[in-house]
Amino acid sequence: MTAGTAAGEGEHLLAGITALIERVLGSVTEVGEAMTAVAAAARAARRPLRRADLAALRPLVAQVLARHRGFGAGAGVVLAPDALADAPRWIDWWWADQRRGPGQLEVDLDPGSAEFYDYTTTEWYREPARTGRPCVAGPYVDYICTHKYTFTVSVPLADEGRFLGVAGADILAGEVERMLLPGLSRLGQAAILVSGSGRVIASSTASILPGVVFGPGDPGWRGAVTADGSLPWMLVSGIRPPVTCGLVTGGSLAEQKRKSPGAM
């Protein structure tokens, strides 16, 4: 395969997976718009926003999980500190259980606890809060070392200029890789999909595993063919493995410890 053909095929592969991610992001935007409407209704009624108000979002979240079954691992909203009158911090997040239906994710939000989960430090929360724009964060290894990679896509929530938190969804990185591998293999040379942070998302060679860091500074990159898309990702073919690199931990909501999940 010539360099021009490899570049064209790479662009085609990247466009396909980008379209899937953007469809999930579109669903997340719907959840965000619904949350904004809930906040506006509470403000119009001259009352504070409370946890009970979030129940109105759950049928839509269930629809999002059903719409992206097998690709999306979880979805919901994460509220900014003090956005709710009856909870200083709150996560209303539902994970996809194919047998029992959506289950509610529960994490320790007590700052005084040894297991406190400070979601305000994560990229998928921090970046929309900082920029006011959607974010595609990851992939991340789950913090309990299951070695399952996940992306979190998120959009900011706001009410009359006040940041309320984010709406988001988790996407299984393994599914992204599964969808891409046949196309990567057709390129006839070592090829990888790399995130904006330089972390490998999918790879056609066992010498470069998903989750490792690989970028233009690595010797094997020289002479490679690249393809860019609307996401901050790059498909690179014609690389020269092997490389040495490490893993990253933490980040994904779907990979946090699940405690007594309830039914939606």
Buried (B, 14 or more C-beta within 10 A) or exposed (E): BEEEEBBBBBBEBBEEBBEBBBBBBEBBBBBBBBBBEBBEEBBEEEEEBEEEBBEEBBEBBBBBBEBBEEBBBBBBBBBBBEBBEEBEBBBBBBBBBEEEEBBBBBBBBEEEEEEEBEBEEBBBBBBBBEEEEBBBBBBBBBBEEEEBBBBBBBBBBBBEEEBBBBBBBBBBBBBBBEBBBEBBEEBBBBBBBBBEEBBBBBBBBEEBBBBBBBBEEBEBBEEBBBBEBEBEBBBBBBBBBEBEBEBBEBBBBBBBEBEEBEEB
